Amino acid sequence: MRDPFDMILRAVTKPTVPTFATEAEEAKWWFENRAAHGKAFARAVERGEAKLLTRKVILDRIAASKKKDI
């Protein structure tokens, strides 16, 4: 059983991505930090926290983004 406190800590300490002036700066940042992101992703997979984006999930997200609430 997972420790609820540990789960809360992980949610709070979620990494943040800085804002960038250009797409080139963002690409450079992702490239320079790819090892750290890879390790974080591997830990999430090991813990069962990684989510699989199926075709249905992606299509549902696209449909939801197109809905207009007036």
C-alpha positions as MATLAB code, in Angstrom:
seq = 'MRDPFDMILRAVTKPTVPTFATEAEEAKWWFENRAAHGKAFARAVERGEAKLLTRKVILDRIAASKKKDI';
ca = [
       0.000    0.000    0.000;
       1.292    3.456   -0.873;
       1.888    5.976    1.856;
      -0.664    8.787    1.354;
       1.777   11.367    2.725;
       4.384   10.300    0.170;
       1.786   10.661   -2.597;
       0.917   14.181   -1.407;
       4.588   15.173   -1.305;
       5.144   13.946   -4.838;
       2.135   15.914   -6.058;
       3.378   19.080   -4.367;
       6.965   18.709   -5.600;
       5.962   18.252   -9.227;
       8.644   19.833  -11.395;
       7.883   23.119  -13.054;
       8.878   24.174  -16.527;
      10.085   27.771  -16.796;
       8.619   30.211  -19.287;
      10.616   31.018  -22.399;
      10.835   34.001  -24.718;
      11.250   31.810  -27.807;
      10.587   28.286  -28.958;
      14.331   27.884  -29.521;
      15.046   28.668  -25.849;
      12.441   26.117  -24.776;
      13.870   23.454  -27.091;
      17.357   24.131  -25.742;
      16.133   23.808  -22.138;
      14.377   20.483  -22.814;
      17.462   19.186  -24.619;
      19.844   20.221  -21.834;
      17.606   18.672  -19.161;
      16.662   15.498  -21.035;
      18.586   13.189  -18.653;
      16.755   14.527  -15.601;
      13.379   14.262  -17.349;
      14.204   10.714  -18.436;
      15.044    9.704  -14.875;
      11.865   11.296  -13.531;
       9.810    9.474  -16.163;
      11.502    6.151  -15.335;
      10.694    6.652  -11.620;
       7.062    7.405  -12.482;
       6.850    4.211  -14.542;
       8.397    2.171  -11.711;
       5.883    3.605   -9.245;
       2.964    3.011  -11.575;
       2.305    6.741  -11.877;
       2.880    7.119  -15.611;
      -0.278    7.371  -17.679;
      -0.749    5.798  -21.076;
      -2.402    8.097  -23.577;
      -4.559    5.840  -25.691;
      -6.179    6.925  -28.931;
      -9.518    7.229  -27.097;
      -8.054    9.445  -24.365;
      -6.424   11.729  -26.926;
      -9.602   12.004  -29.004;
     -11.651   12.711  -25.861;
      -9.237   15.499  -24.881;
      -9.430   17.003  -28.360;
     -13.226   16.886  -28.310;
     -13.322   18.478  -24.847;
     -11.014   21.280  -25.962;
     -13.370   22.110  -28.839;
     -16.470   22.422  -26.649;
     -17.628   25.981  -26.186;
     -19.497   26.847  -23.018;
     -21.553   29.986  -23.412;
];
